[in-house]
Amino acid sequence: MSRVFILRLALDLLAVSLLLTAFAYDLFGNAAHEIIGTCMFALLISHNVFNRRWYGVLTRGWREPRIMFSRTITLCLLLTMVGLLVTSIVISQTVFDFLHVRSSFTVRQLHALAAYVVLFVAALHVGLQWSTIMRAVRQASGVKTSTKLQALVLRGLALVIAGYGVHSLFVIDIRSKLLMQTTFSFWDFEAAAVEFIMRHLAIVALGATVAHYSLKLLASFGNMRRISR
């Protein structure tokens, strides 16, 4: 793999890391939250520049289930990111405060909703690239092939992490955030900052696992359909 590809992959993973960090609003405060978010959007702009050819083939191949699944997730990520960016600018008190845009409590709720939807869709998007990521990791570590035992252990580990991700959905109370309900429960970062990060990582792993194996199933379905013709 070329150095440019490795750089692109590193920047994408950094963008995901910044997204996760931005959720720790109560730990870092508003100013840091906005700066982290701005850096993340800058990386996303670079991501779109690197992958600009994708827009040129967007209208092709939609009859293929695997391509339809992949592009639908990517388009959803693009739309939700735009929503997150717009609400970020509206409620900004630091980076975009010079715009003097009037905010409201509802917009803040929409911003929180958009952030968690982006988290889920970004996790699915990571899953779309998981085979590529693992190939890069194997190449960097010098491991050329994986044994059946290694594959079994990795799948078992993915299942455990995904289960932890499902549990984390309830612990973080995702339901109230998606329904824009006001709650008075706040995460105690002094006692469990690491757990907060691990639970959000587990949610990303859950989404990535779902997308990765969904792609495999769709690929198998496509192969069976071609054979039956």
LUMZA-41647 format. One record per residue: residue in three letters; x, y, z of N, C-alpha, C, O in turn; residue number from 0. Coordinates in steps of 0.05 Angstrom, whole numbers, plus 5000, padded with zeros to 4 digits. Layout:
! LUMZA-41647
 fivo  nc1  nc2  nc3 cac1 cac2 cac3  cc1  cc2  cc3  oc1  oc2  oc3 dodren
  ALA    X    Y    Z    X    Y    Z    X    Y    Z    X    Y    Z    NUM
...
This chain:
! LUMZA-41647
 fivo  nc1  nc2  nc3 cac1 cac2 cac3  cc1  cc2  cc3  oc1  oc2  oc3 dodren
  MET 5017 4976 5000 5000 5000 5000 5018 5025 5000 5038 5026 5013      0
  SER 5009 5045 4985 5025 5069 4982 5024 5086 5008 5007 5083 5025      1
  ARG 5044 5104 5010 5045 5122 5033 5021 5141 5034 5011 5148 5055      2
  VAL 5012 5149 5010 4988 5166 5008 4964 5153 5020 4948 5165 5034      3
  PHE 4960 5127 5013 4937 5112 5024 4939 5109 5054 4919 5113 5068      4
  ILE 4963 5103 5065 4967 5101 5093 4961 5128 5107 4949 5128 5129      5
  LEU 4969 5150 5095 4963 5176 5105 4933 5182 5106 4923 5192 5126      6
  ARG 4920 5175 5084 4891 5178 5083 4877 5162 5105 4858 5172 5118      7
  LEU 4885 5138 5108 4874 5120 5128 4878 5131 5156 4860 5131 5173      8
  ALA 4902 5142 5161 4909 5153 5187 4892 5178 5193 4883 5182 5215      9
  LEU 4888 5195 5173 4871 5219 5176 4842 5212 5181 4829 5225 5197     10
  ASP 4832 5191 5168 4805 5182 5172 4801 5171 5201 4781 5178 5214     11
  LEU 4820 5156 5211 4819 5145 5238 4821 5168 5258 4809 5167 5280     12
  LEU 4837 5188 5252 4840 5211 5269 4813 5226 5271 4805 5236 5292     13
  ALA 4799 5229 5248 4773 5242 5248 4753 5227 5265 4738 5240 5280     14
  VAL 4753 5201 5264 4736 5185 5282 4743 5189 5311 4726 5191 5328     15
  SER 4769 5190 5317 4778 5195 5344 4769 5222 5355 4761 5224 5378     16
  LEU 4770 5242 5337 4761 5269 5345 4731 5269 5350 4722 5283 5368     17
  LEU 4717 5254 5334 4688 5252 5338 4682 5241 5365 4664 5251 5379     18
  LEU 4696 5219 5373 4692 5207 5399 4699 5226 5421 4686 5228 5442     19
  THR 4721 5240 5417 4731 5259 5438 4710 5282 5442 4707 5291 5464     20
  ALA 4697 5290 5420 4678 5312 5422 4654 5306 5439 4641 5323 5450     21
  PHE 4649 5280 5443 4626 5272 5460 4631 5278 5489 4612 5280 5505     22
  ALA 4656 5280 5497 4663 5286 5525 4662 5316 5530 4681 5328 5539     23
  TYR 4639 5327 5524 4635 5357 5526 4639 5366 5555 4653 5386 5560     24
  ASP 4628 5352 5574 4630 5360 5602 4658 5358 5613 4665 5370 5633     25
  LEU 4675 5342 5600 4702 5338 5609 4720 5361 5599 4737 5371 5614     26
  PHE 4717 5369 5574 4735 5388 5562 4724 5417 5562 4740 5436 5560     27
  GLY 4698 5420 5563 4686 5446 5562 4679 5454 5533 4687 5441 5514     28
  ASN 4665 5477 5531 4654 5485 5505 4676 5493 5485 4675 5485 5462     29
  ALA 4695 5509 5494 4715 5519 5475 4731 5496 5462 4734 5495 5438     30
  ALA 4740 5477 5479 4755 5454 5469 4737 5437 5451 4746 5426 5430     31
  HIS 4712 5434 5459 4692 5419 5443 4690 5430 5415 4690 5415 5395     32
  GLU 4688 5456 5412 4685 5469 5386 4710 5467 5370 4709 5463 5345     33
  ILE 4733 5470 5382 4759 5468 5368 4763 5439 5358 4771 5435 5335     34
  ILE 4756 5419 5374 4758 5391 5366 4740 5386 5343 4747 5373 5323     35
  GLY 4715 5396 5344 4696 5393 5323 4705 5406 5297 4701 5395 5275     36
  THR 4717 5430 5299 4726 5444 5275 4749 5428 5262 4750 5426 5237     37
  CYS 4767 5417 5278 4789 5401 5267 4778 5376 5253 4788 5368 5232     38
  MET 4757 5364 5265 4745 5341 5253 4733 5347 5226 4737 5332 5207     39
  PHE 4719 5370 5224 4707 5377 5198 4729 5383 5178 4725 5378 5154     40
  ALA 4751 5395 5186 4773 5400 5168 4784 5374 5156 4790 5372 5133     41
  LEU 4786 5353 5174 4795 5327 5164 4775 5315 5145 4782 5301 5126     42
  LEU 4749 5319 5151 4729 5308 5133 4729 5321 5106 4724 5308 5086     43
  ILE 4736 5347 5105 4739 5360 5079 4762 5348 5063 4759 5343 5039     44
  SER 4784 5342 5077 4807 5329 5064 4799 5301 5055 4808 5292 5034     45
  HIS 4782 5287 5070 4773 5261 5063 4757 5262 5037 4761 5245 5019     46
  ASN 4740 5282 5035 4724 5285 5010 4741 5293 4986 4736 5284 4964     47
  VAL 4762 5308 4991 4780 5316 4969 4795 5291 4959 4798 5287 4935     48
  PHE 4805 5275 4978 4819 5250 4970 4801 5231 4955 4811 5216 4938     49
  ASN 4776 5230 4962 4757 5211 4951 4737 5224 4931 4715 5214 4928     50
  ARG 4746 5246 4919 4728 5261 4901 4719 5244 4877 4698 5250 4865     51
  ARG 4734 5224 4869 4726 5207 4846 4701 5192 4852 4686 5184 4834     52
  TRP 4695 5187 4878 4671 5173 4886 4646 5186 4876 4627 5173 4868     53
  TYR 4646 5213 4875 4623 5228 4866 4618 5224 4836 4596 5225 4826     54
  GLY 4640 5218 4821 4638 5214 4792 4624 5188 4785 4613 5186 4763     55
  VAL 4625 5168 4803 4612 5142 4797 4587 5137 4814 4577 5115 4816     56
  LEU 4578 5158 4827 4556 5156 4846 4530 5145 4833 4515 5131 4846     57
  THR 4525 5152 4808 4500 5144 4795 4502 5116 4783 4482 5107 4772     58
  ARG 4525 5103 4784 4528 5077 4771 4526 5054 4791 4533 5057 4814     59
  GLY 4518 5031 4782 4520 5006 4797 4500 5003 4820 4504 4986 4837     60
  TRP 4478 5018 4820 4459 5016 4842 4443 4990 4843 4431 4984 4863     61
  ARG 4444 4975 4821 4429 4949 4821 4443 4928 4837 4431 4908 4845     62
  GLU 4469 4932 4842 4484 4913 4858 4478 4918 4887 4484 4940 4897     63
  PRO 4467 4898 4902 4460 4902 4931 4483 4912 4948 4479 4929 4965     64
  ARG 4507 4902 4943 4530 4909 4960 4536 4939 4955 4542 4953 4975     65
  ILE 4536 4948 4930 4541 4976 4924 4519 4994 4935 4525 5015 4946     66
  MET 4494 4985 4932 4472 5001 4942 4474 5005 4972 4470 5027 4982     67
  PHE 4481 4983 4987 4484 4985 5016 4507 5004 5023 4503 5021 5041     68
  SER 4529 5001 5010 4553 5018 5016 4547 5047 5010 4554 5065 5027     69
  ARG 4536 5053 4987 4532 5081 4980 4510 5094 4996 4511 5118 5002     70
  THR 4490 5079 5004 4468 5089 5021 4480 5099 5048 4472 5120 5057     71
  ILE 4497 5082 5059 4510 5090 5085 4527 5115 5081 4526 5133 5098     72
  THR 4542 5116 5060 4560 5139 5055 4544 5164 5051 4551 5185 5061     73
  LEU 4522 5162 5035 4506 5186 5031 4492 5195 5057 4490 5219 5062     74
  CYS 4483 5176 5073 4471 5183 5099 4492 5197 5117 4485 5216 5131     75
  LEU 4517 5187 5116 4538 5200 5132 4543 5229 5122 4546 5247 5138     76
  LEU 4543 5232 5096 4547 5259 5085 4524 5278 5093 4530 5301 5102     77
  LEU 4499 5269 5092 4477 5286 5099 4476 5292 5129 4471 5315 5137     78
  THR 4482 5272 5146 4481 5277 5175 4505 5294 5183 4502 5310 5202     79
  MET 4527 5292 5169 4550 5310 5175 4543 5339 5169 4551 5357 5183     80
  VAL 4529 5343 5147 4521 5370 5139 4502 5381 5161 4505 5404 5169     81
  GLY 4483 5364 5171 4466 5373 5192 4481 5379 5218 4475 5399 5231     82
  LEU 4501 5363 5224 4518 5368 5248 4533 5394 5245 4535 5409 5264     83
  LEU 4544 5399 5221 4559 5423 5216 4541 5448 5219 4549 5468 5231     84
  VAL 4517 5447 5207 4499 5470 5208 4491 5477 5236 4492 5500 5245     85
  THR 4483 5456 5252 4476 5461 5280 4500 5470 5296 4496 5485 5315     86
  SER 4524 5461 5289 4548 5469 5304 4552 5499 5300 4559 5513 5319     87
  ILE 4549 5509 5276 4553 5537 5270 4532 5554 5285 4538 5575 5295     88
  VAL 4507 5544 5285 4485 5559 5297 4489 5563 5327 4484 5584 5338     89
  ILE 4498 5541 5341 4500 5543 5370 4528 5551 5379 4533 5552 5404     90
  SER 4546 5556 5361 4574 5562 5368 4576 5587 5386 4563 5607 5382     91
  GLN 4592 5584 5407 4598 5606 5426 4627 5615 5425 4635 5634 5438     92
  THR 4643 5601 5409 4672 5607 5408 4682 5610 5379 4688 5632 5370     93
  VAL 4683 5588 5364 4695 5589 5338 4680 5605 5318 4691 5621 5303     94
  PHE 4653 5602 5317 4636 5617 5298 4619 5638 5312 4598 5646 5301     95
  ASP 4627 5646 5335 4612 5666 5350 4610 5693 5335 4591 5708 5339     96
  PHE 4629 5698 5318 4629 5724 5303 4606 5726 5283 4600 5748 5274     97
  LEU 4593 5703 5277 4571 5704 5258 4545 5715 5271 4527 5724 5257     98
  HIS 4544 5714 5298 4521 5725 5313 4495 5712 5304 4475 5725 5300     99
  VAL 4496 5685 5301 4471 5671 5293 4455 5665 5318 4466 5656 5339    100
  ARG 4430 5670 5317 4413 5665 5340 4408 5635 5344 4400 5621 5325    101
  SER 4413 5625 5368 4409 5597 5374 4385 5593 5392 4371 5612 5399    102
  SER 4379 5568 5398 4356 5561 5415 4361 5534 5428 4379 5519 5419    103
  PHE 4346 5527 5448 4348 5501 5461 4342 5478 5442 4355 5457 5443    104
  THR 4323 5483 5424 4316 5462 5405 4339 5456 5386 4344 5433 5379    105
  VAL 4353 5477 5377 4376 5472 5360 4398 5456 5374 4411 5440 5362    106
  ARG 4401 5462 5400 4421 5446 5415 4413 5417 5417 4430 5399 5415    107
  GLN 4387 5412 5420 4377 5385 5420 4382 5371 5393 4390 5348 5392    108
  LEU 4377 5386 5372 4381 5376 5345 4411 5370 5340 4418 5350 5327    109
  HIS 4428 5387 5352 4457 5382 5349 4465 5356 5363 4480 5341 5352    110
  ALA 4454 5351 5387 4460 5326 5401 4449 5302 5386 4462 5282 5384    111
  LEU 4425 5305 5375 4414 5284 5359 4431 5278 5335 4437 5255 5329    112
  ALA 4439 5299 5320 4456 5295 5296 4482 5282 5303 4493 5266 5288    113
  ALA 4493 5289 5326 4519 5278 5335 4518 5248 5339 4536 5234 5330    114
  TYR 4497 5239 5352 4494 5210 5357 4487 5195 5331 4495 5172 5328    115
  VAL 4471 5207 5314 4465 5194 5288 4491 5192 5272 4495 5171 5259    116
  VAL 4507 5213 5272 4533 5212 5258 4550 5190 5270 4564 5176 5255    117
  LEU 4550 5187 5296 4566 5166 5309 4558 5139 5298 4576 5123 5291    118
  PHE 4532 5133 5296 4523 5107 5287 4530 5103 5257 4540 5082 5249    119
  VAL 4525 5123 5241 4530 5121 5212 4560 5120 5206 4568 5105 5189    120
  ALA 4575 5135 5221 4605 5134 5218 4615 5107 5225 4634 5096 5213    121
  ALA 4603 5094 5246 4611 5067 5253 4606 5048 5231 4622 5030 5225    122
  LEU 4582 5050 5218 4576 5033 5195 4596 5038 5172 4604 5020 5159    123
  HIS 4603 5064 5168 4622 5071 5147 4649 5059 5152 4663 5050 5133    124
  VAL 4657 5058 5177 4683 5045 5184 4682 5016 5177 4701 5004 5167    125
  GLY 4658 5003 5182 4655 4975 5176 4657 4969 5147 4666 4947 5139    126
  LEU 4649 4988 5130 4651 4984 5101 4681 4982 5092 4687 4968 5073    127
  GLN 4698 4995 5108 4727 4995 5101 4743 4976 5118 4768 4976 5118    128
  TRP 4729 4959 5134 4744 4943 5154 4764 4924 5141 4786 4920 5152    129
  SER 4756 4911 5119 4775 4893 5106 4800 4907 5097 4822 4897 5099    130
  THR 4797 4931 5086 4820 4948 5078 4837 4955 5102 4861 4955 5100    131
  ILE 4824 4963 5124 4838 4970 5148 4855 4947 5159 4878 4950 5165    132
  MET 4843 4923 5160 4856 4899 5170 4879 4891 5151 4900 4882 5161    133
  ARG 4875 4895 5125 4897 4889 5106 4921 4907 5111 4944 4899 5109    134
  ALA 4915 4933 5116 4936 4952 5122 4951 4945 5148 4975 4948 5150    135
  VAL 4935 4937 5168 4947 4929 5194 4965 4905 5191 4987 4904 5202    136
  ARG 4955 4885 5176 4972 4861 5171 4997 4867 5156 5019 4857 5163    137
  GLN 4995 4885 5137 5019 4893 5121 5039 4908 5139 5063 4904 5137    138
  ALA 5029 4926 5156 5046 4941 5173 5060 4924 5194 5082 4929 5202    139
  SER 5045 4903 5203 5056 4886 5224 5073 4862 5212 5085 4847 5227    140
  GLY 5073 4860 5186 5088 4839 5173 5074 4812 5172 5086 4792 5164    141
  VAL 5048 4811 5180 5033 4786 5179 5020 4784 5152 5003 4800 5145    142
  LYS 5028 4764 5136 5018 4762 5108 4991 4747 5106 4974 4755 5090    143
  THR 4988 4727 5122 4963 4711 5122 4954 4706 5150 4969 4708 5169    144
  SER 4928 4700 5153 4917 4694 5179 4907 4665 5180 4895 4656 5161    145
  THR 4913 4651 5202 4904 4624 5204 4875 4623 5212 4863 4643 5220    146
  LYS 4863 4599 5211 4835 4595 5218 4831 4601 5248 4811 4612 5256    147
  LEU 4852 4594 5264 4850 4600 5293 4850 4630 5298 4834 4640 5315    148
  GLN 4867 4644 5284 4868 4673 5288 4842 4686 5279 4831 4704 5293    149
  ALA 4831 4677 5257 4805 4687 5247 4783 4682 5268 4766 4699 5272    150
  LEU 4783 4657 5280 4763 4650 5299 4765 4667 5324 4745 4676 5335    151
  VAL 4790 4672 5333 4794 4688 5357 4785 4717 5352 4772 4729 5369    152
  LEU 4792 4728 5329 4784 4755 5322 4754 4758 5320 4743 4778 5329    153
  ARG 4740 4738 5309 4711 4739 5307 4698 4737 5334 4678 4751 5340    154
  GLY 4710 4720 5351 4700 4719 5378 4703 4745 5394 4685 4753 5408    155
  LEU 4726 4757 5390 4732 4783 5403 4713 4804 5393 4702 4820 5408    156
  ALA 4708 4804 5366 4689 4823 5355 4661 4820 5366 4647 4839 5371    157
  LEU 4653 4795 5370 4627 4789 5382 4624 4799 5410 4604 4810 5418    158
  VAL 4645 4795 5426 4646 4805 5454 4644 4835 5455 4628 4847 5470    159
  ILE 4660 4849 5438 4660 4878 5437 4633 4889 5428 4623 4908 5439    160
  ALA 4621 4875 5408 4595 4884 5398 4574 4881 5420 4557 4898 5422    161
  GLY 4576 4859 5435 4558 4856 5458 4561 4878 5478 4541 4888 5489    162
  TYR 4586 4886 5484 4591 4908 5502 4580 4934 5490 4570 4952 5505    163
  GLY 4580 4936 5463 4569 4960 5450 4539 4961 5453 4528 4982 5458    164
  VAL 4526 4938 5451 4497 4937 5455 4490 4946 5484 4471 4962 5488    165
  HIS 4505 4936 5503 4500 4944 5531 4506 4973 5535 4492 4986 5551    166
  SER 4525 4984 5521 4532 5012 5523 4510 5031 5514 4507 5053 5523    167
  LEU 4494 5021 5494 4472 5037 5484 4452 5043 5506 4441 5065 5507    168
  PHE 4449 5024 5525 4430 5028 5547 4443 5045 5569 4430 5061 5582    169
  VAL 4469 5040 5574 4483 5054 5596 4485 5084 5589 4481 5100 5607    170
  ILE 4491 5090 5565 4493 5118 5556 4466 5131 5552 4463 5155 5550    171
  ASP 4445 5114 5551 4418 5123 5547 4415 5137 5520 4406 5160 5518    172
  ILE 4421 5121 5499 4419 5132 5472 4391 5138 5465 4386 5157 5450    173
  ARG 4372 5123 5475 4344 5127 5468 4334 5156 5474 4322 5168 5457    174
  SER 4341 5166 5497 4332 5193 5504 4345 5214 5486 4333 5235 5480    175
  LYS 4370 5209 5477 4384 5228 5460 4372 5228 5432 4370 5249 5419    176
  LEU 4364 5204 5422 4353 5203 5396 4324 5214 5395 4315 5223 5375    177
  LEU 4311 5213 5418 4284 5224 5420 4284 5253 5430 4263 5265 5433    178
  MET 4308 5264 5434 4312 5292 5442 4298 5298 5469 4286 5319 5473    179
  GLN 4299 5278 5487 4286 5281 5513 4306 5294 5532 4330 5287 5532    180
  THR 4297 5312 5549 4314 5325 5569 4317 5307 5594 4297 5299 5606    181
  THR 4341 5301 5601 4346 5284 5625 4365 5299 5643 4379 5318 5634    182
  PHE 4366 5291 5668 4384 5304 5687 4406 5285 5696 4417 5288 5718    183
  SER 4412 5265 5680 4433 5246 5686 4458 5255 5670 4457 5259 5646    184
  PHE 4480 5258 5684 4505 5267 5672 4527 5247 5679 4528 5235 5700    185
  TRP 4545 5244 5660 4567 5224 5664 4587 5235 5683 4595 5259 5681    186
  ASP 4596 5219 5702 4616 5227 5722 4644 5221 5711 4654 5199 5713    187
  PHE 4656 5242 5698 4681 5238 5685 4704 5235 5705 4725 5223 5699    188
  GLU 4701 5245 5729 4722 5242 5749 4725 5213 5758 4747 5204 5765    189
  ALA 4703 5198 5757 4704 5170 5766 4706 5150 5743 4717 5128 5746    190
  ALA 4696 5158 5719 4695 5138 5697 4700 5150 5670 4684 5145 5651    191
  ALA 4721 5166 5667 4727 5178 5641 4735 5157 5621 4727 5158 5598    192
  VAL 4751 5137 5630 4760 5116 5612 4737 5099 5603 4735 5091 5579    193
  GLU 4718 5093 5621 4695 5078 5614 4678 5092 5593 4667 5079 5575    194
  PHE 4675 5118 5595 4660 5134 5575 4672 5130 5547 4657 5126 5528    195
  ILE 4698 5132 5545 4712 5128 5519 4708 5100 5509 4702 5095 5486    196
  MET 4712 5080 5527 4710 5052 5519 4681 5045 5509 4678 5030 5491    197
  ARG 4662 5057 5522 4634 5050 5514 4627 5062 5487 4613 5050 5471    198
  HIS 4637 5086 5481 4632 5098 5455 4648 5083 5434 4639 5080 5411    199
  LEU 4672 5074 5440 4688 5058 5422 4673 5032 5416 4673 5022 5393    200
  ALA 4661 5020 5436 4646 4995 5433 4622 4999 5415 4615 4981 5399    201
  ILE 4609 5022 5416 4587 5028 5399 4597 5030 5370 4583 5021 5351    202
  VAL 4620 5043 5366 4632 5044 5339 4638 5016 5329 4633 5010 5306    203
  ALA 4649 5000 5346 4656 4972 5339 4631 4956 5332 4631 4940 5314    204
  LEU 4610 4961 5347 4584 4948 5341 4574 4955 5313 4567 4937 5297    205
  GLY 4574 4981 5307 4565 4989 5280 4583 4979 5258 4574 4970 5237    206
  ALA 4609 4979 5263 4628 4969 5243 4625 4939 5238 4627 4930 5216    207
  THR 4620 4924 5260 4615 4896 5257 4590 4890 5241 4590 4872 5224    208
  VAL 4569 4904 5246 4544 4901 5232 4548 4906 5202 4539 4890 5185    209
  ALA 4561 4928 5195 4566 4936 5167 4584 4916 5153 4579 4908 5131    210
  HIS 4605 4908 5167 4625 4889 5155 4612 4863 5148 4616 4853 5126    211
  TYR 4597 4851 5166 4585 4825 5161 4561 4827 5143 4554 4808 5129    212
  SER 4548 4850 5143 4526 4854 5124 4537 4855 5095 4524 4844 5077    213
  LEU 4560 4867 5092 4573 4868 5065 4579 4839 5056 4576 4832 5033    214
  LYS 4589 4823 5075 4596 4795 5068 4571 4780 5060 4572 4764 5040    215
  LEU 4549 4784 5074 4524 4770 5067 4514 4779 5040 4505 4763 5024    216
  LEU 4515 4805 5035 4506 4816 5009 4524 4806 4986 4514 4800 4964    217
  ALA 4550 4804 4992 4568 4793 4971 4562 4764 4965 4562 4756 4942    218
  SER 4556 4748 4986 4548 4720 4982 4522 4718 4966 4519 4701 4949    219
  PHE 4503 4736 4973 4477 4736 4959 4481 4743 4930 4469 4731 4912    220
  GLY 4499 4762 4924 4504 4770 4897 4517 4748 4881 4510 4743 4858    221
  ASN 4535 4733 4894 4548 4710 4880 4528 4688 4874 4529 4676 4852    222
  MET 4510 4683 4893 4490 4662 4889 4471 4670 4867 4462 4653 4851    223
  ARG 4465 4696 4865 4446 4705 4844 4459 4703 4817 4445 4696 4797    224
  ARG 4485 4709 4815 4499 4706 4790 4501 4677 4781 4499 4671 4757    225
  ILE 4506 4659 4800 4509 4631 4794 4482 4619 4784 4482 4602 4766    226
  SER 4460 4629 4796 4433 4618 4789 4424 4627 4761 4405 4616 4750    227
  ARG 4437 4648 4750 4428 4658 4724 4436 4638 4701 4431 4644 4678    228
